[in-house]
Amino acid sequence: MNEIASAAFKSIISVVSLFILARLMGKKQISQLSFFDYLVGMSIGSIAATFAIDSSISYYRGITSLIVYAVFPILMSYISLKSYNGRKFLDGVPTILIQNGQIVERNLIRTRINMNDLLAECRLRNAFDISEVQFAILETSGKVSLQMKSSNQPLTPNDIDLSASYKGLCTNLIIDGNVLYKHLRALGKDNAWLINGLRDQDIDNPANVLLAYLDSNNTLRCHLKHNDPRTHSIL
């Protein structure tokens, strides 16, 4: 029984430590991972799991190991922010894979990207003809960015001197039935305004709202809970 209680307590300590360290390491650990970030994340997870179930590892040793592994990406991020040369060394630089519709073979070899992978990346970005691509660049995150030639880019309002109305960000007001009062105050509105807006759409209770937001035209948009449209299994 003591072993079970000890394992449970160490697991709690492990999870809490992981949560705190993940917040300290920042959102990069859950978004654009470099190879080093990936290895650090795997190592920290392995250490945390071992620490939770291995009774021979003390709290001091386990937590110290987690902290040491977490400090490295934090330190590297700091160096990248403060030093351009440090950023080049740690993160690398983007690599041009296609230039003016021509494949740069030496850069494919350097980055170990084969032709099939390059073509697949282009197709995923709706570029099915290499000759239509102005630039394809392998970013330091590992993703490929494309710039199409001018004649193959989508038409924009500026291209035909057409003015377009400004569209700002939408502001969430209710999520999962919970009213976001801080967002209401930021808009200079109160709960009474929200309730009236819901009643105008025949909604009596905010708890029944899955998502409500104010769009860039100051229109209140609402999505109700348990109100899914019929879907077809074609995907």
N, C-alpha and C positions, 0 to 999 in steps of 0.2 A: 504493500500500500504506500509506503514511504517513497518507493521508486516511482510509482505512478504520479504522486503529488509533486515530486521533484521534477519529473519530465514535463508535467503540465506547467509548473511555474517557470521553468527554463524556456518553454515554448512561448509563454506570454512575454517574457523578457526579450526573447529573440524577435518576435513579431513587432513589439513596440520599438525595439532598436532599429529594425529594418525600416519601419515607417518614418522614424525621425531622420535616419540617414538618407532615405530616399528624398525627403523634403529638402534636406540640406544640399544634396547633389543636384537638385533642380529638375526641370521638366525634360531636359535633354535625355535623361535616362529612360524616359518612356516615349520618346518621339524619334528623333534622328540619331540612332546609335552608330558611333564609329566602331571599328573592330575592337579597339581597346575598351570602349565603354561596355560592349557586349561581354567581353571576357571578365571585366570587373563585376558586372551584374551577376554573371554566372557564379563567379567565385564567392561573392557575398552571400548569394542564396545557398550555396553549398556549405559555407561556414556556418550560417545560421541554422541550417537543418542539422548539421553534425553537432553543433553546440547544444541544440534542444534535446537530443536523444542520447548523447554520449556522456555518461556520468563522470568519466575521467577528465573531462574538460571543465575547468573551473569557470566561474562567472567572469573573473578578471581576465583570464586568457581569451575566452570567447568574445567578450565585448571589445577587448583591445584589438583583436584581429579584425573584427568588423569595422572598427573606427579607422584602422590603418588602411584597409582597402577602400574605404569611402573617402579618405583624405586625398588620395591620388587624383581622382577625377575633379575634385574641387580645386586642388592646386593647379592642375592643368588648365581648367577653365579660367582661373585667375590669370595665369601666365598668358593665355590666349587673348584675354581682354586687354592686358597691359602692354603686350609686346607683339608687333607685327611679325618680326622674325621668329619669335616663339610660336606664334599662331601658324606660320608656314611650316615650321618643323613638326609641330604636334598634330595639326589637322591636315596638313598637305595643302595642295592647291588644285583648283579645277583643271581638268584635262580636256582639250578639244578632240573630239572623235570624228566629227564631220565639219569640214570648212568649205563654204561655197559649193555645197553639193558633192564634194570630194571626200572620200573616206581617208582618214589619216591612219594608215596601217601601223606605223611605228608606235602610235599612242594606244592602239588596240593591243599590241604586244606588251607594252609597258604596263597597262592596266589589267592584262589577262582577260580581256573581254573578247569572246569569239564573235564571228559574223552573225550567227543565229541570234545571239543575245542582243546585239546591236539592232538588228532588224525588228526583233520583238519589241524592244523599247520604243522604236520609232512607230510601230503599228499601234502600240498602246496609247500613243499621243496623236493618233489619226494621221500619221505621215507614212503612207504606203509606198511612196516613191522617193528614194534617197535624193534624187536630183532636185526635189522641191524644198529640201532642207538647206537653210543658210548655215546654221551652226547646230551641232549637237555637242553638248558639254557634259562630261561626267563630273558632278559636283562632289565635294568632299564628304557629303552624307551618303554617297553611293548611288544617288538617283541621277537620271539623265534628263537634262533640260534641252528643249528644242526651240529654235527660232526658225520659222519658215521664211522663205524668200518673200519679198514684198508682194509679188504677184500672186502668191498662194496664201496670204494671210486673210482672215475674215475681215469683212468690211465693217468699219466703225462709224459712228455718227460724225466724227471729226473728218473722216475721209470725204464726206459729201457736204461738209459745212452745215451739219444739222445739229441744233442745240438739243441737249438731253437734260432732263430734270435731275436734280441731285437726289441720290438715294443714300441715306445714312444707315446707321446700324439700328436693328430692331432691339427693343428693350423688353426683356422677359418680366412679366408681372406675376404670373402664377405658374408654378411647376409642380406637377404631381399633387395638385390640390392645395399647395402651400403658397400663400400670398407673400410676395417679396416686398415687404413694406419699405425697405431701404431704397429699392428701385423706384417705388412710387414717390417717395420724398425727393429723389434726385430729379424727377420729372416735374416736381411742383404740384403733385396731385395727392389725393388722400383716398382712404378706403371707401368713402361714400361715393366718390367719382367712379371707382372701380365697380362697386356693387350696382350702380345705375347702368354702367356700360354692359355688365353681364345681364341685367334684367332686360335691356333692350334687345338682347339676343335670346331671350326666354331661358336664361340660366339663373336659377334661384340660389344656388349654393356654390361657392368657389371650390369646395371639396370635390365637386363633380367634374372639375376642369383638369384635363391632362396638361395642357399648355395654353397660356394666354400671353400675348405680347402686343406691344404697340409698334406698328410698323413705321417706316419713314414718312408716311403720309398722315400720321397721327390717327390711324384707324386701329381699333382694338380687334385683334384676331384671336379666335378661341377654338381649341380642339378639345372635345369632351372625352372623358373616360368611357370605355366599353362602347365605343361608337365606330368600330373599324369598318371600312368599306369592304365589299366582297372582292376577293382577290382570285386570280386564276393561276394555277400551277403551270406556268409556261417557262419559268427561268431555270 
